[in-house]
Amino acid sequence: MQEVAELLHTAQEHLDMSPHSKMKESSTWILAVNRAARLVGAGRVTTCKDGMDLTSMATTLEFATLLRDNHKVPGVEDVATTFRLRGVRLDNILKNTFQRQFTTLVRENLSKKYQPPRGSN
């Protein structure tokens, strides 16, 4: 329970950041809340406004984090990038838009952990 308390404290600190701080720096709270929810066996849903690209970025990052935490796989960002480039999401995008690239994300507005891989948008 100590870890859950620390994670929730971290999330609260990031949520209490000045409204003038950049959004890029405040995405850590999402990872902390994801981990706390898993530790207590809570249910949750990851989605975004259109349910497309940002949801894929969050989900692949979470899966990479789970591999690190549960199976000691190093390199969370490298694993997430591999999921994003080789996973099923780009295949679905191709079928729906006839383009093999993430289309709804503006790289400059996102935290580095949530940015699509270079060359994929």
N, CA and C of each residue as an Amber inpcrd file, in Angstrom:
protein
   363
   0.8130000  -1.2080000   0.0000000   0.0000000   0.0000000   0.0000000
   0.8540000   1.2690000   0.0000000   2.0810000   1.1360000   0.4860000
   2.9820000   2.2900000   0.4910000   3.2430000   2.7610000  -0.9390000
   3.4370000   1.8120000  -1.8590000   3.6900000   2.1770000  -3.2520000
   2.4760000   2.8800000  -3.8590000   1.2780000   2.4170000  -3.5350000
   0.0560000   3.0460000  -4.0410000  -0.0300000   4.4800000  -3.5290000
   0.2560000   4.6840000  -2.2480000   0.2160000   6.0380000  -1.6770000
   1.2300000   6.9520000  -2.3630000   2.4290000   6.4360000  -2.6070000
   3.4510000   7.2350000  -3.2850000   3.0370000   7.5840000  -4.7150000
   2.4520000   6.6170000  -5.4150000   1.9990000   6.8600000  -6.7890000
   0.8960000   7.9120000  -6.8260000  -0.0400000   7.8170000  -5.9020000
  -1.1250000   8.7990000  -5.8610000  -0.6010000  10.1760000  -5.4830000
   0.3970000  10.2290000  -4.6070000   1.0190000  11.5060000  -4.2560000
   1.7090000  12.1230000  -5.4790000   2.4240000  11.2920000  -6.2380000
   3.0770000  11.7620000  -7.4620000   2.0490000  12.2990000  -8.4490000
   0.9550000  11.5620000  -8.6260000  -0.1020000  12.0040000  -9.5380000
  -0.6790000  13.3340000  -9.0860000  -0.9370000  13.4700000  -7.7850000
  -1.5130000  14.7150000  -7.2630000  -0.5620000  15.8840000  -7.4560000
   0.7340000  15.6620000  -7.2390000   1.7150000  16.7320000  -7.4490000
   1.6840000  17.2290000  -8.8900000   1.6010000  16.3060000  -9.8420000
   1.5820000  16.7030000 -11.2530000   0.2750000  17.3940000 -11.6230000
  -0.8130000  16.9790000 -11.0150000  -2.0930000  17.6220000 -11.3030000
  -2.1720000  19.0090000 -10.6900000  -1.4280000  19.2300000  -9.6070000
  -1.4260000  20.5330000  -8.9400000  -0.4540000  21.5190000  -9.5610000
   0.2440000  21.1020000 -10.6230000   1.2150000  21.9910000 -11.2610000
   0.5280000  23.2590000 -11.7400000   1.2980000  24.2980000 -11.8500000
   0.7890000  25.5780000 -12.3160000   0.0810000  25.4210000 -13.6590000
  -1.0630000  26.0940000 -13.8360000  -1.7480000  26.0040000 -15.1320000
  -0.9130000  26.5760000 -16.2760000   0.1380000  27.3090000 -15.9320000
   0.9920000  27.8840000 -16.9730000   2.0850000  26.9230000 -17.4230000
   2.2160000  25.7910000 -16.7140000   3.2370000  24.8200000 -17.1220000
   2.7770000  24.1030000 -18.3830000   3.7090000  23.5770000 -19.1180000
   3.3730000  22.9340000 -20.3840000   2.7880000  21.5510000 -20.1670000
   1.8560000  21.1580000 -21.0170000   1.2190000  19.8500000 -20.9440000
   2.2420000  18.7300000 -21.1200000   3.3040000  18.9830000 -21.8780000
   4.3220000  17.9720000 -22.1240000   4.8880000  17.4270000 -20.8130000
   4.9820000  18.2790000 -19.8070000   5.6170000  17.9020000 -18.5510000
   4.6510000  17.2390000 -17.5860000   3.3680000  17.2060000 -17.8770000
   2.4020000  16.7430000 -16.8980000   1.8250000  15.3550000 -17.1950000
   2.3950000  14.6210000 -18.1230000   1.8370000  13.3120000 -18.4600000
   2.2400000  12.2110000 -17.4860000   3.1640000  12.5010000 -16.5740000
   3.6140000  11.5040000 -15.6090000   2.4740000  11.0250000 -14.7270000
   1.5180000  11.8770000 -14.4310000   0.4230000  11.4870000 -13.5400000
  -0.3910000  10.3420000 -14.1210000  -0.5020000  10.2790000 -15.4390000
  -1.2700000   9.2020000 -16.0630000  -0.6100000   7.8480000 -15.7850000
   0.7080000   7.7930000 -15.9310000   1.4290000   6.5490000 -15.6620000
   1.3150000   6.1570000 -14.1950000   1.3760000   7.1310000 -13.2950000
   1.2650000   6.8470000 -11.8610000  -0.1170000   6.2930000 -11.5160000
  -1.1610000   6.8830000 -12.0820000  -2.5200000   6.4100000 -11.8110000
  -2.7380000   5.0260000 -12.4230000  -2.2010000   4.7800000 -13.6130000
  -2.2950000   3.4450000 -14.2200000  -1.6880000   2.3900000 -13.3090000
  -0.4980000   2.6680000 -12.8050000   0.1920000   1.7080000 -11.9310000
  -0.5800000   1.4930000 -10.6340000  -1.0680000   2.5800000 -10.0150000
  -1.8390000   2.4630000  -8.7680000  -3.1020000   1.6350000  -8.9930000
  -3.7780000   1.8640000 -10.1060000  -5.0000000   1.1030000 -10.4050000
  -4.6900000  -0.3800000 -10.5500000  -3.6060000  -0.7170000 -11.2240000
  -3.2290000  -2.1270000 -11.3750000  -2.8950000  -2.7640000 -10.0310000
  -2.2090000  -2.0200000  -9.1750000  -1.8020000  -2.5690000  -7.8740000
  -2.9990000  -2.8990000  -6.9700000  -4.0620000  -2.0990000  -7.0790000
  -5.2270000  -2.3470000  -6.2170000  -6.3010000  -3.1640000  -6.9280000
  -6.0330000  -3.5800000  -8.1650000  -6.9840000  -4.4170000  -8.8950000
  -8.1860000  -3.6540000  -9.4260000  -8.0190000  -2.3700000  -9.6480000
  -9.1160000  -1.5370000 -10.1380000  -9.3020000  -1.7000000 -11.6460000
 -10.4850000  -1.4330000 -12.1070000 -10.7600000  -1.4050000 -13.5320000
 -10.6430000   0.0160000 -14.0380000 -10.2330000   0.1850000 -15.2800000
 -10.1370000   1.5140000 -15.8830000 -10.1110000   1.3720000 -17.3880000
 -10.2770000   2.4760000 -18.0660000 -10.3080000   2.4840000 -19.5220000
  -9.3520000   3.5690000 -19.9980000  -8.5900000   3.2720000 -21.0400000
  -7.7200000   4.2610000 -21.6620000  -8.3400000   4.6510000 -22.9890000
  -8.6660000   5.9260000 -23.1500000  -9.2360000   6.3970000 -24.4040000
  -8.9510000   7.8850000 -24.5620000  -9.1910000   8.3870000 -25.7320000
  -9.0340000   9.8110000 -25.9960000 -10.2810000  10.2900000 -26.7410000
 -10.2840000  11.5310000 -27.1060000 -11.4590000  12.1470000 -27.7290000
 -11.9820000  11.3580000 -28.9250000 -11.1020000  10.9840000 -29.8350000
 -11.5510000  10.2670000 -31.0280000 -11.2930000   8.7610000 -30.9520000
 -10.6530000   8.3010000 -29.8640000 -10.4130000   6.8720000 -29.6950000
  -9.4410000   6.2930000 -30.7080000  -8.5440000   7.1230000 -31.1980000
  -7.6430000   6.6360000 -32.2420000  -6.1880000   6.6880000 -31.8010000
  -5.4560000   7.6460000 -32.3040000  -4.0060000   7.6520000 -32.1600000
  -3.5110000   7.8230000 -30.7260000  -4.0500000   8.7700000 -29.9690000
  -3.5620000   8.9810000 -28.6140000  -3.8620000   7.7710000 -27.7330000
  -4.9740000   7.1150000 -27.9610000  -5.2860000   5.8840000 -27.2380000
  -4.2370000   4.8280000 -27.5470000  -3.8260000   4.7250000 -28.7930000
  -2.7820000   3.7720000 -29.1770000  -1.4650000   4.0920000 -28.4970000
  -1.1170000   5.3720000 -28.4210000   0.1350000   5.7720000 -27.7780000
   0.1100000   5.4160000 -26.2850000  -1.0050000   5.6950000 -25.6210000
  -1.1190000   5.4040000 -24.1900000  -1.1100000   3.9030000 -23.9260000
  -1.7950000   3.1520000 -24.7470000  -1.8830000   1.7070000 -24.5510000
  -0.5360000   1.0330000 -24.7890000   0.1590000   1.4020000 -25.8450000
   1.4550000   0.7930000 -26.1170000   2.4700000   1.1660000 -25.0380000
   2.3940000   2.3880000 -24.5320000   3.2820000   2.7930000 -23.4420000
   2.9920000   1.9840000 -22.1790000   1.7180000   1.7710000 -21.9030000
   1.3670000   0.9840000 -20.7190000   1.8180000  -0.4680000 -20.8610000
   1.6360000  -1.0630000 -22.0210000   2.0900000  -2.4410000 -22.2250000
   3.6110000  -2.5420000 -22.0730000   4.3360000  -1.5640000 -22.6030000
   5.7920000  -1.5580000 -22.4590000   6.1870000  -1.4230000 -20.9880000
   5.4670000  -0.5980000 -20.2420000   5.7320000  -0.4270000 -18.8120000
   5.4480000  -1.7160000 -18.0520000   4.3800000  -2.4120000 -18.4220000
   4.0670000  -3.6970000 -17.7860000   5.1600000  -4.7260000 -18.0550000
   5.6850000  -4.7380000 -19.2590000   6.7800000  -5.6600000 -19.5620000
   8.0030000  -5.3500000 -18.7070000   8.2780000  -4.0700000 -18.5150000
   9.4010000  -3.6820000 -17.6590000   9.1430000  -4.0920000 -16.2080000
   7.9720000  -3.7650000 -15.6900000   7.6700000  -4.0110000 -14.2780000
   7.5180000  -5.4900000 -13.9490000   6.9140000  -6.2630000 -14.8370000
   6.6010000  -7.6550000 -14.5290000   7.5800000  -8.6670000 -15.0910000
   8.2990000  -8.2870000 -16.1490000   9.1750000  -9.2550000 -16.8090000
  10.5930000  -8.7450000 -17.0110000  10.9040000  -7.6010000 -16.4210000
  12.2670000  -7.0460000 -16.4500000  12.7830000  -6.7690000 -17.8590000
  11.8800000  -6.4080000 -18.7720000  12.2900000  -6.0550000 -20.1340000
  12.7640000  -4.5940000 -20.1050000  14.0260000  -4.3330000 -20.4740000
  14.5470000  -2.9670000 -20.4170000  14.0910000  -2.1200000 -21.6070000
  14.2210000  -0.8150000 -21.4730000  13.9710000   0.0940000 -22.5860000
  12.5090000   0.3120000 -22.9050000  11.7660000   0.9290000 -21.9690000
  10.3250000   1.1380000 -22.1470000  10.0300000   1.8810000 -23.4440000
  10.7630000   2.9520000 -23.7090000  10.4700000   3.7420000 -24.9100000
  10.7710000   2.9650000 -26.1920000  11.8210000   2.1660000 -26.1910000
  12.1390000   1.3460000 -27.3660000  11.0740000   0.2790000 -27.6010000
  10.6070000  -0.3380000 -26.5180000   9.5650000  -1.3600000 -26.6340000
   8.2730000  -0.7200000 -27.1370000   7.9120000   0.4520000 -26.5800000
   6.7000000   1.1460000 -27.0300000   6.8070000   1.5200000 -28.5050000
   7.9740000   1.9730000 -28.9330000   8.1710000   2.3150000 -30.3440000
   8.0010000   1.0890000 -31.2360000   8.5170000  -0.0410000 -30.7920000
   8.3580000  -1.2770000 -31.5600000   6.8930000  -1.6550000 -31.6810000
   6.1610000  -1.5820000 -30.5700000   4.7190000  -1.8490000 -30.6180000
   4.0270000  -0.9210000 -31.6050000   4.4160000   0.3490000 -31.5770000
   3.7540000   1.3420000 -32.4270000   4.0730000   1.1530000 -33.9070000
   5.2720000   0.7230000 -34.2090000   5.6530000   0.5310000 -35.6110000
   5.2590000  -0.8290000 -36.1630000   5.2080000  -1.8490000 -35.3160000
   4.9600000  -3.2110000 -35.7740000   3.6360000  -3.7890000 -35.3080000
   2.8990000  -3.0490000 -34.4920000   1.6390000  -3.5570000 -33.9540000
   0.4950000  -3.4610000 -34.9460000  -0.6870000  -3.8090000 -34.5020000
  -1.8530000  -3.8770000 -35.3800000  -2.4710000  -2.5120000 -35.6690000
  -2.1470000  -1.4970000 -34.8820000  -2.7850000  -0.1900000 -35.0770000
  -2.5170000   0.3810000 -36.4680000  -1.2930000   0.3320000 -36.9300000
  -0.9950000   0.8680000 -38.2670000  -1.7060000   0.0760000 -39.3570000
  -1.8810000  -1.2270000 -39.1500000  -2.6540000  -2.0290000 -40.1100000
  -4.1050000  -1.5630000 -40.1580000  -4.6780000  -1.2600000 -38.9900000
  -6.0550000  -0.7530000 -38.9420000  -6.1660000   0.6120000 -39.5970000
  -5.1800000   1.4720000 -39.3630000  -5.1820000   2.7960000 -39.9900000
  -5.1360000   2.6510000 -41.5070000  -4.2910000   1.7530000 -41.9880000
  -4.1790000   1.5230000 -43.4300000  -5.5140000   1.0890000 -44.0220000
  -6.2090000   0.1860000 -43.3580000  -7.5020000  -0.2960000 -43.8570000
  -8.5580000   0.8060000 -43.8670000  -8.4910000   1.7170000 -42.8840000
  -9.5110000   2.7610000 -42.7750000  -9.2030000   4.0180000 -43.5740000
  -7.9310000   4.3740000 -43.7080000  -7.5800000   5.6430000 -44.3490000
  -6.7070000   5.4840000 -45.5880000  -6.2890000   4.2590000 -45.8860000
  -5.4020000   3.9650000 -47.0100000  -4.0400000   4.6340000 -46.8590000
  -3.6950000   5.0000000 -45.6160000  -2.3790000   5.5430000 -45.2940000
  -1.8420000   4.7730000 -44.0990000  -0.5720000   4.5300000 -44.0940000
   0.0280000   3.7980000 -42.9770000   0.7690000   4.7810000 -42.0750000
   0.0110000   5.6730000 -41.4460000   0.6130000   6.6480000 -40.5410000
  -0.4160000   7.1590000 -39.5470000   0.0820000   7.5500000 -38.3660000
  -0.7780000   8.1720000 -37.3620000  -1.1000000   9.5770000 -37.8640000
  -2.3730000   9.9280000 -37.8810000  -2.7680000  11.1670000 -38.5450000
  -3.2930000  12.2580000 -37.6240000  -3.7720000  11.9120000 -36.4410000
  -4.4670000  12.9130000 -35.6300000  -3.5910000  13.5430000 -34.5620000
  -2.3320000  13.1580000 -34.4630000  -1.4720000  13.6630000 -33.3990000
  -0.5430000  14.7550000 -33.9010000  -0.4120000  15.8190000 -33.1170000
   0.5450000  16.8710000 -33.3920000   1.7060000  16.6530000 -32.4310000
   2.8220000  16.2330000 -32.9610000   3.9780000  15.8300000 -32.1520000
   4.3980000  16.8920000 -31.1310000   4.3720000  18.1470000 -31.4940000
   4.8590000  19.2090000 -30.6220000   4.0220000  19.3680000 -29.3550000
   2.7800000  18.9210000 -29.3720000   1.8890000  19.1000000 -28.2310000
   1.9480000  17.9470000 -27.2330000   2.7280000  16.9180000 -27.5160000
   2.7150000  15.7200000 -26.6950000   4.0060000  15.5260000 -25.9240000
   3.8760000  14.8790000 -24.7780000   5.0350000  14.4280000 -24.0320000
   5.8100000  13.4570000 -24.9110000   7.1130000  13.3790000 -24.7400000
   7.9410000  12.4940000 -25.5720000   7.4430000  11.0490000 -25.5210000
   6.9680000  10.6090000 -24.3530000   6.5150000   9.2260000 -24.2020000
   5.2630000   8.9250000 -25.0190000   4.4990000   9.9550000 -25.3700000
   3.2500000   9.7670000 -26.1020000   3.3540000  10.1580000 -27.5720000
   4.5260000  10.5280000 -28.0280000   4.6960000  10.9030000 -29.4290000
   4.7840000   9.6750000 -30.3100000   4.1820000   9.7290000 -31.5040000
   4.3390000   8.6180000 -32.4350000   5.7970000   8.5310000 -32.8960000
   6.2370000   7.3590000 -33.2990000   7.6240000   7.2200000 -33.7650000
   7.8940000   8.1020000 -34.9830000   9.1200000   8.5310000 -35.1110000
   9.5120000   9.3580000 -36.2770000   9.2080000   8.5900000 -37.5580000
   8.6710000   9.3070000 -38.5220000   8.3710000   8.7000000 -39.8120000
   7.0290000   7.9950000 -39.8770000   6.2800000   7.9940000 -38.7730000
   4.9940000   7.3010000 -38.7910000   3.8250000   8.2760000 -38.8360000
   4.1120000   9.5700000 -38.9270000   3.0200000  10.5460000 -39.0840000
   3.4570000  11.7180000 -39.9160000
